[in-house]
Amino acid sequence: MALETYQAKRDFRITPEPRGKQGSAKGNSFVIQKHDATRLHYDFRLEMDGVLKSWAVTKGPSLNPEDKRLAVHVEDHPLSYGDFEGIIPKGQYGGGTVIVWDRGTWTPLGDPHKAYRKGHMEFELDGEKLKGRWHLVRMHGKPGEKRENWLLIKGDDEEARHESEPDILTERPESAKTGRQLEEVAANPEATWHSKPQGGKAVTVKARAPVRKVKPAAPRRRDWPKGAKKAAMPEFTEPELAKLKPKAPSGERWIHEIKFDGYRLQVKIEDGRVTMLTRGGLDWTEKFGKHIVDAFASLPVGTAVVDGELVVERNTGASDFSALQQDLSEGRYDRFVFYAFDLLYLDGYSLLDVSLLERKNLLEELLSDDNGKLRYSPHFNENGGLVLEHACRLSLEGVISKQRDSKYVSGRNGEWIKSKCSQRQEFVIGGYVPSTSTKNAIGSLAMGYYENGALKHVGRVGTGYTVATAQMLYERLSAMEMKQNSFDDKLTAEERRGLHYVKPHLVAEVEFRAWSADGNLRHAAFRGLREDKPAKDVVREMENTTAKNLPISAVQLTHPDRIYWPDEGITKEGLANYYAQVWRFMAPYVVNRPLALLRLPDGISGHQRFFQKHAWKGMNDHIEEIIDPKDKGGEKLLRITDFDGLVALVQSAVLEIHPWGATTDNWEKPDMITMDLDPGEDVPWENVIAAAYELKERIEAEGLAAFVKTSGGKGLHVVTPLEPKASWAEVKAFSKWLADSMSADDPDHYLATATKAKRGGKIFIDYLRNGRGNTAVAAYSTRARAGAAVSMPLEWRELTTEIGPAYFTVDNTPARLNSLSKDPWDGFFAAAKPLRKRKSQSR
């Protein structure tokens, strides 16, 4: 926005506000002005490009990361406005009293102009009252909506405060400039800042000006940084590799990057000719199609060597090696993206002895024009543990930490450290077992690693294979069979059962939870072939770790290699493994509750689909039949009482579990309310998040607690624990009142009726889950849809645009939960309160 808009709204013959002009583009001050206009609000202003970018924060900033404060983007203000404190006359735009509530400097994390354009700014404040990390996130408005709404959110760092701690707005109401409060300024306007004389004499109160830091200019290519050396372009530089550590390092010497899940490549550019080399120096230029090659060829550079990773990103935004493998096998190239994280050579100069941050600065300059295919890999300066925790909460692979001033050193002798969210490494395939459910396909692979030249057996991997992958592996491995044992271990009869030995030439990447006491993999899943690494180089990377005390079921799985989600390769065994890892979190929400079940015996691509509340032929004994006290003569309902019951559901191809909101110990008194926020097709995700927070505020205003989870489908569930005292009728009436009141207060965004014709652009607040016999999908239950998403409980502070409704899946959820120090719904039932009776629960 230009200052013309600011100036056009004001009559400077009347208002004492400064007329101002655009200033230098080099400062980085910020100011927050407390503004008692038509209603009290706080004007949040960041200096950018010689003006103050401005947002009106309706409720003021909060130090609680769970609070997402609405920030309406308004016109740019002049830099001189940052010192304004006084009274804007009534009748003028923004009429009312203004004080300088806080001021200081702000430091963007990343490129602020890109972040501003994309609508997600992350920065640090160093003010008198506000400090630490903050976010400004733009919401997607409705077509024709004039206001540009953003959210101001505090980062979760040591400056954050939580619900029980004091509110900074009430704790520090005074001006950071004069120490006075709004009422004092309103009562004595003469002693405030003015832009022009009053009565022939200007009256001012002197205060320190906002401190400004000058951001150093980006390095110019003719000013080579220290360490750059004139040199011939190398044929190949052995890549720097990271050493595996259990924790990310901390300290100011370190920066941290997200670890990608793809192929590490070194890309050479020489006069428009592009060569893509694997970490072993193999030329794979033709393997990835023309889009990536063309993107590199179009860079404004003569010669360069770029280090990075080629990935495929799922809809969640996370890179996925399995998806990359699938695209390669199908000859699909359109989803490939290259993340560049280092620059080794540029226009005749070797950069190996240049400091890391200098190399990254040059790299970011080279990739400044985002073409969608080539992306600069940003870094984080926060404590490494915080970065790793955030990555793991998002179920990413992990973090790479690097010393900011380090040189580029080939091999594992440099200053790079990798910290992973889950156990993951390459293993050698030493044999296979044919599938029992798919013709000419493998059902599981026998894996090993080399130790002192001997191939050691580590067990079988029986999930993670799509149908196409299972058949491809069968074709390749059956041609490599041999009679003698591929492993140097003597295998047991159980380990040999059904096993076909193969020449140990192929390498696979495997994700697993831990090592068992006898040295085997626990809960392992195939993630893809690694044809960029020789089998003889595969050694055990992981430290000795033992699996957490996970439950073991007595239920026998028949056809464990039956594939339930074809595109994700999740088998019956894989689903049972998933539930073993989430059981300790999930049990309270599915045990001893009447259940409605979605069964798909042939998986999600099959034609058989049964929604069942009653028994079926051949049902496992661990699934109990129970009598409904209000329908003693009717068909019996179903429940499970332990982990064996859950595995029995897996054996019966139950892919969705929908419990009642009451237990069988107290049928007629619900112990939870589930409000389902179901958006229409054109509703932005930011609006669903805003609806969840609105619902949370209303529920808490009634003295109840509110928890949130993704649905695994399109929306969110806001769930309230109850002391089981109110009847079904009372609970349903209350939930209906919640939905009706939100719809009545904001009919443009919400509706409480299920009429599909009225759903366009709105969020349906579904309260109907709360009647007797009605159900909602359980926390941690899978969904019978492509992607294998699960319904994931979140802490409120995790509810951001980074996490969509189907972000968490069977594949990535265990890594997330394994990284958490506590249950995301910790204290759920302890927070239960009785439902208070209202005089009216309808409007």
Secondary structure by P-SEA (a helix, b strand, c coil): ccaaaaaaacccccccccccccccccbbbbbbbbccccbbbbbbbbbcccccbbbbbccccccccccbbbbbbbcccccccccccccccccccccccccccbbbbbbbcccaaaaaaaccccccccccccccbbbbbbcccccccccbbbbbbbcccccccccccccccccccccccccccaaaaaacccccccccccccbbbbbbccccbbbbccccccccccccccccccccccccbbbbbbbccccccccbbbbcccccbbbbbbbcccbbbbbcccccccccccccaaaaaaaacccccbbbbbbbbbbcccccccaaaaaaaaaacccccbbbbbcccccccccccccccaaaaaaaaaaaaccccccccccccccccaaaaaaaaaaacccbbbbbcccccccccccccbbbbbccbbbbbbbcccccccccccccccccbbbbcccbbbbcccccccccaaaaaaaaaaaaaacccccccccccccccccccccccccbbbbbbbccccccccccccccccccccccccccccccccccccbbbbbccccccccccccccccccaaaaaaaaaaaccccccccccccbbbbbbccccccccccccccccccccccbbbbbcccccccbbbbbbccaaaaaaaaaacccbbbbccccccccccccbbbbbbcccccccaaaaaaaaaaaaaaaaaacbbbbbbbcccccccbbbbccccccaaaaaaaaaaaaaaaaaacccccccccccccccccccccccccccccccccccccccccccccccccccccccccccccccccccaaaaaaacccccccccccccccbbbbccccc
